[in-house]
Amino acid sequence: MKNNKLIKRLNIIKGQIDGLAKLIEKNENCRKVSEQFYAINAALKKVMELYFKENLTSCLRSINLRKKRTIEFLLKEIVKSK
């Protein structure tokens, strides 16, 4: 069930990205384009946050130092964005 929520959100983000590409292709005004970039960025960060809330323990189990640093970096980025 948890993964279904994440997949639904990711599919919405896919749609937003497709919409953004169309805006860029049509040379829409900068404000519309920048609003879509912001919305996609916010949505993606929210999905990351939800994923790590549900899976952080398993992500941190049995990982090497490099992967741990990557996860720590991503978590800092999520917290910073709030």
Residue pairs with C-beta under 8 A, 6 or more apart in sequence:
2 54
5 50
6 47
6 50
6 51
9 43
9 46
9 47
9 50
10 47
12 43
13 40
13 43
13 44
13 47
16 36
16 39
16 40
16 43
17 40
19 36
20 33
20 36
20 37
20 40
23 32
23 33
23 36
24 33
42 81
45 77
45 78
45 81
48 74
48 78
49 78
52 59
52 71
52 74
52 75
52 78
56 71
59 71
60 68
60 71
63 71
